[in-house]
Amino acid sequence: MATVVVALGGSLLRPEVEGRHNWLMEMVRVIGARVESGAKLALVVGGGAPAREGIELARQLIGDVSHLDRIGIAATRLNATIVREALSDGGVNVSEKIPESIEGAVLELVGSDVVVMGGTVPGQTTDAVAIRLAIQSGAEKCVIATNVSKVYSEDPRENPEAEAFDELTLDELQQIVGPPGHVEAGTSQVVDPVGVGDALEHGLHLDVLDGRDTRVIKRSLEGEEFEGTMVRG
């Protein structure tokens, strides 16, 4: 039975995103259809706006990065609970628990078709958690569903002339995002450099795509061609 891990960027649940309720309903349908086809899925949900707002509020009072990370982790688990409850209400066989560790998520996958979780410990983004969960669970790939259409040579918001890639090697992606290392709490990149380093070490396939369009996620999950960036070893 094939397993796929999906990192759902917290930005996909932001209050200002138009149609986010429809997006969540469509995600429930997409996940439900994959489960019916015999697949197992693990969803790792990011913190998005609640994480950044909470961290910014506390930043003037708290200097320890690990303490700020814990605020972000709490936000990821809140978002994970939203997704988990939506799936459960939609009739999907989803684990009742929101695992707080990768090992716990692997165990939950044994008895459930779907597991939803957020962050784990300070110093690890949800991208890195998703990639490590994919490695430990023997998943065929990890889907990075974010708010950009592809991997670019530079941030396209800062450089409109940045080059977009349909395919990359893991080594090329590592060169784009930078060497493995924990970034400042509350910041984000298209894929976490630490996670890319883990994927490179283990040869894990990544699909980087625009998660705002559930049709793109669906095509990736079904192994079809999709609009985004395929990253292979």
N, C-alpha and C positions, 0 to 999 in steps of 0.2 A: 504494500500500500504506500503510494507516494506521499511524502511530506514536503510541504513548502512553508517557509517562514516569511511573513510579510511585516516590514517595518512601516507602520502608518504614521506619517509625520503629524505632530500635534497641530500644525497649521491647518490641516484639513478639517478640524473641528472648530475653527475660530468663529466667534460670534458674527463678525462682519462678512463672512463668506456667504454669498448669495446661494440659496438652495441647499444649504448644508443638511437640512432635514431630509430632503429627497436623496442627497448623497448617502446618508446613513441608511436609509431604507433600501437603496440600490445595493449597497455593500452587503446588507443582510441577504439579499437575493443571490448575489454573486457567490458569497461564502456558502450559502445553503445548497446551491447548485453543485459546487465543487465537492461538498461532502456527499451529496447523493451519488456522485460519480465514483466515490470510493477514496477520495483524497483525505488526508489529514492536514490541518492548517494550524499554525501558531501565529498569532497577531501580537506584535509588540508596538504599543501606542506611545507616541511622544507627548510632551507636556504642552507645547504650543504657547499660546498667549497667557494662560494661567501661570505657567512656570516662569515665563519672563517677567510678568508683572509682580509675582511674589518675590522673585529674586531681586528685582529692582527696588522694591519696597524695603527689603531687608539689607540691601548692600551697604547703606550708610551706617548700619549698626553692627554688621557682621563682616569680619575680615577673613575668616577661615573659609576657603573655597569649598571644602567638604561639607561645611554646614549649609552653604548656599545650595550645593548639589542636592542636599536632602529635601529642600523646599521644592526643587524641580522634580525630584522623584515622587513626592506626594502628589504633584499635579499630574504626572504620567499615570499614576494609579487611579486617580479620579477619572481621567479620560478613558482608561482601560475599562473601568466599571461601566461607564456609559455604553461603550461598544459591546461589552459582555452582556449587559442586560437587554440591549436591543436584539442581539442574536438569540438569546434565550427566549424572548417574547416572540421571536419569529420562528420558533420551533426547531432551532439548530441545537444539536447535541454538543453543548459547550460546557467546559469545566465550571463548576460552581466557584472555584477558588480563583483569585487573582494571584498567581505565584509571585513570590518575592525573591526568587533565585532562579537561575537557569536550570539547576538540577531539579528544583521543584516543578518547573514547567515540563521538563522531559518526562517526569513521572506522571504528571497529569495527562500528557498525551497518550499514555498507555491505555487509559480508560475513557478518553473523550475524543471526539472527532476534531474539536477545536479548543484551543487554549488561548486566552487573552491575558496579557500582562503589560506592565509598564516597566519602569526602571528597577534596578536592583540595589547597587551600592554606589556611593560617591566615586567619581572618577570615570564612570562608564555612561556614555550616552545610550539612548535606546537603539540607535543604529548598531552600536557595538554589541549590545545585548542580543539583538536580533541575529546578527551574524554569528555570534558565539553559540546561540541556541540552535541555529541551523547546523553548525558544525557538530555539536554534541548530540543532536537528535538524528544525525545522518540524513538531513534534508537534501533534496536534489538541488535546491537553490534558495537564495534569499532575495525577495523583491523589496526594493527600496522605493516606497511610494511617497513622493514629496510634492512640492508645489512648483517644480520646474519641469519642463518637457524632456530635457536630456542633460547629460553631463556636458559642460562647456569648459573651454580652455581657461576662461576667467569668468567672474560673476557677470552675467549679461546685463544686470541692472546697473552696473558700473561701467561696463564696456560693451556697448551695443554691437561692436564688431567681433565679439568673442566667437570662437569657432565651436560649433555643436558637433558631437560625435554620435554616430549610430552604433559603433562598436569600439571597444577598447580592451586591452589586456589589463589584468589586475595591476601589473607593474606600471603601466601608463596611468591608470587611475591614481595610484599611490603618488606618482610624480605630480599630478594635478592638485590633489588635496593636501599634499605635504606629508612629512614623516609622521609616524605614529607618535602620539602625545596628547595628553589631556588638554583641551582648550578651556578658556574661561567659562565659568558657569553662565548659562543663559545664551550662549552664542551657538551658531549652527553653521554647517557646511553641507554641500549636496550629499556627501557621505562622510561619516566620521573617519578621520585618518587612522585611528586605532583599530576600528572595525575592518578597514581596508587591509591593514597589516595582517590581521588574523585571517581574512579571506585569502590573501596572497600566500600565507604560510600553508594553508590547507587546500588551496586550489578550489575554493568555493565559488560557484557561479553567482553573479549578481545581475539583476535586472533593475535598472534605474529608470523611473518613469514618473509621469505626472499623475499623482493619485487623485486629483480632482475629477478626473474622468474615469468612472468605474468600468467603462468599456475597455479601457486600456489595461486596467488591472486584470479584468476577466481574460483578455487575450493572453497576457503573460502567464496567468495561472494555468491556462489550458495548453500552454506550450506553443501558441501560435505567434506569428509575427506581430509586433506591437510597436507603437510610436514611443521611442525612448532609446536608451543606451544598453546594449548587451555587453556585459563585462565578463570575460572568460580568462582562464589561466594562460 
